Amino acid sequence: MSNPPVAGDLPYLTPKRAKSVRPGDPAQGELAGGGRRYVFVLAPIDESRRPERAHIPKEIPLASDVTTLLAAAKTAVAHVKTTVPFGAPNRSADYAESYEKNRKAIEGNDPNVVDKVLGAMTYFLPLLTGANRAMQIGDVLSGNAAPGMLARLRQISQFTMRTKAGNCNKQSITAFVYLYDHNVRPLAWMHLTNGKHAFVVLGRKAKSGDDPAKWGDTAVVCDPWNNEGYALPAVQGQSILRAKWACGTSTAIFGVE
């Protein structure tokens, strides 16, 4: 039996057929392996619209089943944790984690009183999400907010990676843009209907509303704020969300099929 796929590393998949019409044109074909067949389309991507890419794997395979979607979701969570390392101001565990991760870099091996004070201040690094919000408001007031929802999400993702801190909204937007740029479809940025949390859902049926029971059995949640990715099968979707967030329904704010 083949090992389960890991996003960005699927050695058991081998190309069976691919062609390119002209240089720069999309190539299409099939990948087969592990008892499954995957249809893919590879198209050039404008690298100038994808900043800070040194840490990103070259590609995530086009997802078509829960296992692959789940691997992609977890890769996106890892990406957010790498690019937004200070965490969220509304998550208490992130303060202690930020302190443990960053204070030594400030204090050095033989810290004096000032070094220790500065090191202690790393405890509050998650609060930098306020700078993130300030940049967003500044763009709106100055007329520099990117036009269109996708362009705006990309802009917010860049702010979040720049400040290295953000709440569930900002972290889930960063994950959404990452997955979008890696051609993972279908993809939706979601808010719980009670307004208390945001995350990304992969594999959700198009125009399936707020009820996870109608999203199909390939739905997978990517939740970098909570450092997790998990399957959301239709029959259990509401109960899983309700157990985590006291709300069993969620609205798609923006999505692509």
PyMOL commands that set and color helices and strands:
alter all, ss='L'
color gray80, all
select helices_A, chain A and resi 47-49+66-83+92-107+113-142+149-163+168-181+212-214+237-245
alter helices_A, ss='H'
color red, helices_A
select strands_A, chain A and resi 14-20+27-33+36-42+187-192+198-202+220-223+228-231+250-256
alter strands_A, ss='S'
color yellow, strands_A
deselect
rebuild
show_as cartoon
